[in-house]
Amino acid sequence: MDAFNWSKAEKKIAKEAFDIAYQRESKALIKEIREYKLEQPEDIWSLSEMLQEREKEINNIYDYRYSQLTIVFGILIKRGFLSIDELNGLSDDKLEQIQKIMNL
């Protein structure tokens, strides 16, 4: 879907934004785990199931292929782990594509 060419500067911006979003999402997950109520033995398996689901979700979203990054960034902005301002320096066509994904 993405046939964009990425300049060296854009690659640096993309990598930093990707890493920032991943760190934010990881911290949010850690917070969620800390708040998880483990009161009954079955709560352990509930937590395990939640973590497995989140792992799949995160692995599906965080795809650092340049052909996928505009989609990834649109999703991450929509989910609140990144802001469009953190992508300043990307070309207008990339930002436009990201905006389209955000608005889906």
Helices and strands as residue ranges (DSSP letters): H 8-35, H 41-61, H 69-79, G 84-87, H 92-102
